[in-house]
Amino acid sequence: MLLLATLPLALDGESVTSSNTALAVISVVSMVFGYLLLAALWYFVFSARARERRDKPNKRD
């Protein structure tokens, strides 16, 4: 998964000399990965459900 996120950085000058199809696919994958990361961040940190879990007192005490 991390490899897919860092792959566009590895293709710095490749699009000038070859077909742009691979670069377009990698760009789409990177954007989808970014949106999924933002959605996960919202769900696990900023959602009302996560806020309720943080506000609950600990049952161990």
FENKA-V658365 format. One record per backbone hydrogen bond with DSSP energy under -1.0 kcal/mol. CO is the residue of the C=O (numbers start at 1). NH is the residue of the N-H. Records with the same first field share a line. If there is no record, write none. Layout:
CO=NH + NH
This chain:
1=5
2=6
3=7
6=10
14=18
20=24
21=25
22=26
23=27
24=28
25=29
26=30
27=31
28=32
29=33
30=34
31=35
32=36
33=37
34=38
35=39
36=40
37=41
38=42
39=43
40=44
41=45
42=47
47=51
48=52
49=53
50=54
51=55
52=56
